[in-house]
């Protein structure tokens, strides 16, 4: 009972602090309601960027608030689930709880060509889109991480032992099959160029890079290549935390990949209950962070209430002041 009271007290204190932080920067008309701003303003810098949201599980009761939060910036939002649902407008990709979720972005790039870019997030991320307005949308973005070759496994070699996913998902063998398919392809004239780029990035060998892959962006100029690469990595079921950086390493030189920042709470709190708690999330929350992960809406009602009552008013006023009337 004492622990529960202490938890409630901490959350209440955080709510007050967060309200002060957010209200100090709220601009525009007070009381601006969510329902008044349901369509994406054409002046949003992300107006012509496709946003793909991966739902790991079919718990779509959070969709209304999620859509309301992101449609302020994006006119094209695609929700990707393990199975298609025409009633809810869900695009289906058998992504195995997000393990192969990159194919959601690949499929979006194939099915909806012609957009300025394609940005993917998972449903357990709070992406604060106003912080990327000044980013170069002609370049690849990898949020909160970088492409790491130094600790990668090498095709044909033994899987490294410092990360269980190498062996658990058979990454090296499956990625080797992707490389063979690419080398056997005679229909895509850009593949030889992409191999040259990859080997320039890897130092001339078959080292497979790693990175987190929860939130990333591909510019429209690379969409066709991404769509093809993603289809191959998905065909062979390559785990996303090597598939995403490997595809990026085929698409462009890693020195050109931008990192718009953000916060993975696991970096500071590990992977226990403390990482997932609302008190942890809101103690780290800052409106100038591009994203925070994880953000559990369905599991924690406190997160939903804070998003609705504190963050959404800031978002609506931001749109009113910074986008509608620039």
C-alpha positions as CSV (number, residue, x, y, z in Angstrom):
1,X,0.0,0.0,0.0
2,X,2.8,2.4,0.9
3,X,4.5,1.7,-2.4
4,X,1.3,2.3,-4.3
5,X,0.8,5.7,-2.5
6,X,4.4,6.6,-3.2
7,X,3.9,5.8,-6.9
8,X,0.7,7.9,-7.1
9,X,2.5,10.8,-5.4
10,X,5.5,10.6,-7.8
11,X,3.2,10.5,-10.9
12,X,1.2,13.5,-9.5
13,X,4.4,15.5,-9.0
14,X,5.5,14.7,-12.5
15,X,2.2,15.7,-14.0
16,X,2.5,19.1,-12.3
17,X,6.1,19.6,-13.5
18,X,5.2,18.5,-17.0
19,X,2.2,20.9,-17.1
20,X,4.5,23.8,-16.2
21,X,7.1,22.7,-18.8
22,X,4.5,22.4,-21.6
23,X,2.4,25.4,-20.8
24,X,5.5,27.7,-20.6
25,X,5.9,27.2,-24.4
26,X,2.2,27.0,-25.5
27,X,1.5,29.7,-28.0
28,X,-1.7,30.8,-29.8
29,X,-5.3,30.8,-28.6
30,X,-6.0,29.1,-25.3
31,X,-8.5,26.3,-25.3
32,X,-7.7,25.3,-28.9
33,X,-9.5,21.9,-29.3
34,X,-8.3,18.7,-31.0
35,X,-11.4,18.5,-33.1
36,X,-10.7,22.0,-34.6
37,X,-7.5,20.8,-36.2
38,X,-8.2,17.4,-37.8
39,X,-6.6,18.0,-41.2
40,X,-3.0,18.4,-42.0
41,X,-2.0,22.0,-42.7
42,X,-0.4,22.2,-46.2
43,X,2.4,24.3,-44.8
44,X,3.7,21.5,-42.6
45,X,7.2,20.6,-43.8
46,X,6.2,16.9,-43.5
47,X,3.0,17.3,-45.6
48,X,4.4,15.2,-48.4
49,X,6.1,12.6,-46.2
50,X,4.4,9.2,-45.7
51,X,4.2,8.2,-42.0
52,X,4.1,4.4,-41.4
53,X,3.1,3.3,-37.9
54,X,3.7,-0.4,-37.0
55,X,1.3,-2.0,-34.5
56,X,3.0,-5.0,-33.0
57,X,-0.4,-6.4,-31.9
58,X,-3.9,-5.7,-33.1
59,X,-4.8,-3.5,-30.1
60,X,-6.2,-0.6,-32.2
61,X,-8.2,1.2,-29.5
62,X,-5.3,3.7,-29.3
63,X,-5.6,4.6,-33.0
64,X,-7.9,7.7,-32.6
65,X,-5.5,9.6,-30.4
66,X,-2.4,8.4,-32.4
67,X,-3.9,9.6,-35.6
68,X,-5.0,12.9,-34.1
69,X,-1.4,13.4,-32.8
70,X,0.3,12.8,-36.1
71,X,-2.2,14.1,-38.7
72,X,-1.2,17.6,-37.6
73,X,2.0,17.1,-39.6
74,X,1.4,14.2,-42.1
75,X,-1.4,14.0,-44.6
76,X,-0.6,10.3,-45.5
77,X,-0.6,8.0,-42.5
78,X,-0.4,4.2,-43.0
79,X,-1.0,1.9,-40.1
80,X,0.7,-1.5,-40.5
81,X,-0.5,-4.6,-38.7
82,X,0.2,-8.3,-38.9
83,X,-3.1,-8.7,-40.8
84,X,-4.9,-6.4,-43.0
85,X,-8.2,-4.8,-41.8
86,X,-10.1,-2.9,-44.4
87,X,-12.6,-1.6,-41.9
88,X,-9.9,0.1,-39.8
89,X,-7.6,0.9,-42.8
90,X,-4.8,-1.4,-41.7
91,X,-2.2,-2.4,-44.2
92,X,-1.2,-6.1,-43.6
93,X,2.4,-7.3,-43.3
94,X,3.3,-10.5,-41.4
95,X,6.0,-8.7,-39.4
96,X,6.2,-11.1,-36.4
97,X,5.6,-8.5,-33.7
98,X,7.7,-6.0,-35.4
99,X,10.8,-8.2,-36.0
100,X,10.4,-7.7,-39.8
101,X,8.6,-4.4,-39.5
102,X,10.8,-2.7,-42.1
103,X,8.7,-4.4,-44.7
104,X,5.9,-2.0,-43.7
105,X,8.0,0.9,-45.0
106,X,9.2,-1.1,-48.0
107,X,5.6,-1.9,-49.0
108,X,4.5,1.7,-48.5
109,X,7.3,2.8,-50.8
110,X,6.2,0.3,-53.4
111,X,2.5,1.0,-53.1
112,X,2.6,4.8,-52.7
113,X,5.4,6.2,-55.0
114,X,6.0,9.8,-55.6
115,X,6.2,11.1,-52.0
116,X,9.0,13.3,-50.7
117,X,10.0,10.6,-48.1
118,X,8.9,7.7,-46.0
119,X,9.2,7.7,-42.2
120,X,8.5,4.6,-40.0
121,X,7.8,4.4,-36.3
122,X,6.4,1.7,-34.0
123,X,3.3,2.1,-31.9
124,X,5.4,2.2,-28.7
125,X,7.2,5.4,-29.7
126,X,6.2,9.0,-29.0
127,X,7.6,10.9,-32.1
128,X,7.6,14.6,-31.6
129,X,7.5,15.5,-35.2
130,X,8.0,19.3,-34.8
131,X,11.6,18.7,-34.0
132,X,12.5,17.4,-37.5
133,X,11.1,20.3,-39.5
134,X,14.6,21.6,-40.3
135,X,16.2,18.2,-41.1
136,X,17.3,17.5,-44.7
137,X,14.6,15.4,-46.2
138,X,16.8,14.4,-49.1
139,X,18.9,12.3,-46.8
140,X,18.4,9.1,-44.7
141,X,17.6,9.6,-41.0
142,X,18.4,7.0,-38.3
143,X,17.1,8.3,-35.0
144,X,18.9,8.0,-31.8
145,X,21.6,5.6,-33.1
146,X,24.3,5.1,-35.7
147,X,25.2,2.3,-38.0
148,X,27.8,0.1,-36.3
149,X,30.1,-2.2,-38.3
150,X,32.8,-2.8,-35.6
151,X,30.8,-5.3,-33.6
152,X,29.1,-6.9,-36.6
153,X,29.2,-10.5,-37.8
154,X,30.9,-11.5,-41.0
155,X,29.1,-13.5,-43.7
156,X,30.4,-17.1,-43.7
157,X,31.8,-16.7,-40.2
158,X,30.6,-17.6,-36.7
159,X,27.9,-15.4,-35.2
160,X,29.2,-13.0,-32.5
161,X,28.3,-14.0,-28.9
162,X,27.8,-10.6,-27.5
163,X,24.2,-10.2,-28.9
164,X,21.8,-13.2,-28.8
165,X,19.9,-12.2,-31.9
166,X,22.8,-13.1,-34.2
167,X,22.2,-16.8,-33.4
168,X,18.6,-16.7,-32.3
169,X,17.4,-15.3,-35.7
170,X,20.2,-16.9,-37.8
171,X,21.1,-13.4,-39.1
172,X,24.3,-14.3,-41.0
173,X,22.9,-17.2,-43.0
174,X,19.8,-15.3,-43.9
175,X,21.6,-12.1,-44.9
176,X,24.0,-14.3,-47.0
177,X,20.9,-15.5,-48.9
178,X,19.9,-11.8,-49.5
179,X,23.4,-11.0,-50.9
180,X,23.2,-14.0,-53.2
181,X,19.8,-12.9,-54.5
182,X,21.2,-9.4,-55.1
183,X,24.2,-10.7,-57.0
184,X,22.0,-13.0,-59.2
185,X,19.7,-10.1,-60.1
186,X,20.3,-8.8,-63.6
187,X,17.2,-6.6,-63.8
188,X,18.1,-3.8,-61.4
189,X,20.9,-1.7,-62.9
190,X,21.7,0.0,-59.6
191,X,22.7,-3.1,-57.6
192,X,26.3,-3.0,-58.6
193,X,26.5,0.6,-57.5
194,X,24.8,-0.3,-54.2
195,X,27.4,-3.0,-53.6
196,X,30.2,-0.5,-54.2
197,X,28.6,1.8,-51.6
198,X,28.1,-1.0,-49.1
199,X,31.8,-2.1,-49.3
200,X,32.9,1.5,-49.0
201,X,30.9,1.6,-45.8
202,X,32.0,-1.8,-44.4
203,X,35.7,-1.4,-45.2
204,X,35.7,-3.8,-48.1
205,X,34.3,-6.9,-46.4
206,X,31.1,-8.7,-45.7
207,X,30.6,-7.4,-42.2
208,X,26.9,-6.9,-41.3
209,X,26.2,-3.7,-39.4
210,X,23.8,-3.3,-36.5
211,X,21.6,-0.4,-35.2
212,X,18.2,0.0,-33.6
213,X,15.5,0.2,-36.1
214,X,12.4,1.6,-34.3
215,X,12.3,4.9,-36.1
216,X,13.9,5.8,-39.4
217,X,13.4,7.7,-42.7
218,X,14.2,7.2,-46.3
219,X,14.0,10.0,-48.9
220,X,11.8,9.6,-51.9
221,X,14.8,9.5,-54.3
222,X,15.7,6.1,-52.7
223,X,12.2,4.7,-52.4
224,X,12.3,2.4,-55.3
225,X,15.5,0.8,-54.2
226,X,14.3,0.5,-50.6
227,X,11.1,-1.2,-51.8
228,X,13.2,-3.9,-53.6
229,X,15.8,-4.4,-50.9
230,X,13.1,-4.6,-48.2
231,X,11.2,-7.3,-50.2
232,X,14.4,-9.4,-50.2
233,X,15.3,-9.0,-46.6
234,X,11.6,-9.8,-45.7
235,X,11.7,-12.8,-48.0
236,X,14.5,-14.2,-46.0
237,X,13.2,-12.9,-42.6
238,X,16.3,-10.9,-41.6
239,X,16.0,-9.4,-38.2
240,X,15.2,-5.6,-38.3
241,X,18.2,-4.4,-36.2
242,X,20.6,-5.7,-38.9
243,X,18.3,-5.4,-41.9
244,X,17.6,-1.7,-41.5
245,X,21.3,-0.6,-41.2
246,X,22.3,-3.0,-44.0
247,X,19.7,-1.6,-46.3
248,X,20.8,1.9,-45.4
249,X,24.4,0.9,-46.1
250,X,23.4,-0.2,-49.6
251,X,21.4,3.0,-50.3
252,X,24.0,5.7,-49.3
253,X,27.3,6.3,-47.6
254,X,27.0,6.1,-43.9
255,X,28.6,9.5,-43.5
256,X,25.5,11.0,-45.1
257,X,23.1,9.3,-42.7
258,X,21.7,11.9,-40.3
259,X,20.8,11.2,-36.6
260,X,18.0,13.6,-35.5
261,X,18.5,12.4,-31.9
262,X,15.9,11.1,-29.5
263,X,15.9,8.9,-26.4
264,X,15.8,5.2,-26.0
265,X,15.0,4.7,-22.3
266,X,16.8,1.3,-22.3
267,X,20.1,3.1,-22.7
268,X,19.7,4.6,-19.2
269,X,17.3,2.2,-17.5
270,X,18.0,-1.2,-19.1
271,X,15.1,-3.5,-20.0
272,X,13.2,-3.9,-16.7
273,X,9.9,-2.6,-15.4
274,X,11.5,0.8,-14.6
275,X,12.1,1.5,-18.3
276,X,8.4,1.0,-19.1
277,X,6.8,2.9,-16.2
278,X,5.0,6.2,-16.8
279,X,7.0,7.9,-14.0
280,X,10.3,7.1,-15.8
281,X,8.9,8.2,-19.2
282,X,7.6,11.6,-17.9
283,X,10.6,12.3,-15.8
284,X,12.7,12.1,-19.0
285,X,10.2,13.8,-21.2
286,X,11.3,17.0,-22.9
287,X,9.4,18.7,-25.8
288,X,12.6,19.2,-27.7
289,X,13.4,15.4,-27.9
290,X,12.6,14.0,-31.4
291,X,11.3,10.8,-29.8
292,X,11.1,8.7,-26.7
293,X,10.9,4.9,-26.5
294,X,9.1,3.0,-25.1
295,X,5.8,4.8,-24.8
296,X,3.1,2.3,-23.7
297,X,-0.3,3.8,-24.3
298,X,-2.5,0.7,-23.9
299,X,-0.7,-0.7,-20.9
300,X,-0.6,2.5,-18.8
301,X,-3.7,4.8,-18.6
302,X,-1.5,7.5,-17.1
303,X,0.4,7.9,-20.4
304,X,-2.9,8.2,-22.3
305,X,-4.2,10.9,-19.9
306,X,-1.1,12.9,-20.0
307,X,-0.9,12.8,-23.8
308,X,-4.5,13.9,-24.1
309,X,-4.6,16.6,-21.4
310,X,-1.1,18.1,-21.6
311,X,0.8,17.2,-24.8
312,X,-2.1,17.5,-27.3
313,X,-3.0,21.1,-26.3
314,X,0.7,22.1,-26.9
315,X,0.6,20.3,-30.3
316,X,-2.6,22.1,-31.3
317,X,-1.3,25.5,-30.3
318,X,2.0,24.8,-32.0
319,X,0.2,24.0,-35.2
320,X,-2.0,27.1,-34.9
321,X,1.0,29.4,-34.4
322,X,3.9,27.8,-36.3
323,X,2.2,26.1,-39.3
324,X,-1.1,27.8,-40.0
325,X,0.1,31.3,-39.6
326,X,3.8,31.3,-40.5
